[in-house]
Amino acid sequence: MLAEIIQAMLWSISPFGEAKVGIPYAILNGVNPIVAFIFCFIANVLVFPVMYFFLHFINKHFLKWRFYKSNAIKV
């Protein structure tokens, strides 16, 4: 059951599946629907803070490059 929950969470994190695939995948593999919803929802919501931190970190280091800085400011 733990393997199915982890796979469902990975589907919920991926841009191809999100929670639309993660929750049904977990339910079809025998996970309780409430447990599937809770874990997939949490995985889906945690994508934003992780991506925000990653993009902020990368942007801070890439702004030292002239090419990146000029194009990032235009965008």
N, C-alpha and C positions, 0 to 999 in steps of 0.2 A: 504494500500500500504506500509506503514511503517513496518508492521509486516512481509510482504513478503521480504522486503529488509533486515531486520535483520536476518530472517531465511536464506536467500541466503548468507549473510555475514558469518553466522555461518557455513554453508556448505563450504564456501571458506576457512575458518580457519581450519576446521577439516582435519586430514590426510586422511580420507576416501573419501572426496569429492573434496576438493580444488576448484579451479575455474572451473574445468571441470563439476562439478555438480551445483555449486552455480549460475553461469550465466544462464544456461538453466532453472534451477528451477525458477529463478526470471522472466525470459521471459515467461515461461509457466503460471505463475501466474499473468500476465498482467502488469509487470513492463516494462517501456521503455528500450529497449536494451542498449542504451548508458548509462543510469543511472545504469542499472544492471552491465554493464562492469566496470564502474568507481568504484562503491562501492565494488564489489567483488574483483577487482584487488587490491584496497587499502587494503582490509582485508587480502588478500593473501600475499601481500608484507609486511605487518606489523607483520606477524608471526615471521620473522627472528629476528628483534630487540628485540621482547618480549622474544623469546626463548633464545637468546644470553644473555640477562640480567638475566633471570631466571637461566640458567645453570651456569653463572659466579657466581651468588650469592650463589647457592647451593654448587658449587665446593669449593668456598672459605671457607664455614663453614664445609664441610665434610672433607677437607684436614687435619683437626685437629685429625681425627680418623686414627689410624695407619693402620688398615685393608684397609680402603678406599684409603689412600694415596699410599700404596704399589701397589694396583691393578690399580689405576688411572695412575700411572707412567708407568706401564707395557703397558697399552692401549695406 
